[in-house]
Amino acid sequence: MAEKKSNSSEDGRWTLQGKTALVTGGTKGIGHAIVEELAGFGATVYTCCRNQEQLDQCLEKWRGKGYKVEGCVCDLTLRPQREML
């Protein structure tokens, strides 16, 4: 019988280890909270926003917490930038 994979971490919380998430608008408000929550559960998170300075500040903070987060500047109202994302 195959061993069943569990989404639980050792402390009883579920984990997102091995999962990848894309969060748009991740440097402010709800998007920021979602990045922190997903990364806190072990996901690799990719985020985008329209402001390089805000992105750099957030990436530095997240990496300082040990989160696996990458990001880029992207204005999702512009089709060419959406397609590049």
N, C-alpha and C positions, 0 to 999 in steps of 0.2 A: 504494500500500500504506500502511495506517495505521501511524503511529509507535507502537512498543510502549512502554508505560509500565513503568518500572522501580521496584522498591521498594528500590533501593540508594541510599545516600547517597554523597557525593563521596569519603569516606574508606574506602569499601568495606563499611561496615556497612549493613544494611537500615534503612529509615526507616518511621515511622508518620505522617509529615506528612499532614495532611488527614483523619486518622482520629480518631474519638472513642471513649473508653472509659469505662465506669462501673465503679468499684472500691468495693465496700462494705468497711467497716472499714479505711479507708485510712490511718489515723493511727497504727496499731501493727502490729508483727509482719510477717507475710507481706503483708498488704494494703498496708502502708507501702512495702515493697520493690517491690511490683508497680506502685504509683503512680510511684515514682522511675524504674523501668525503662521503663515506657510513656512517661512524659513525657520521659525522656532520649532516647528514640528519636523524639521530635517529636509524639507524640499529644497531643490535648487531652483532659485527664482530668477527670472529675467523680467526686468521692468523697463518702461520707457516713460519719458516726460518731455516737456518742451523747454526746460531750462537746465543748461549744463551745470551751472553752479549748484543748484539744488540737488541735482543728481549726484555730483561729486561729494557733496556733504553727506547725503544719505548713504552712499556706497561706503564711505569711510566709516560711518557709524555702524552700519550693518557688519562690515568685515571685522570691526573691532569686537563685535559680539560673537564672532565666529560663524556668522551666517554665510551661506553660499549664494551670493546675489551678484548679478551682472546687470548692466543697463546701457541704454543709449538714449540720445535725444531724438525724438520723433514727434511730429505734429500729425496726429491721426485724422485731422480734418483735410489733409492733403493726400490725395490718392497715391501719388508716386512714393511718398514716405511710408504709407501703409503697406504698399507692395514690397518695399525694401525690408520692412520689418519681418 
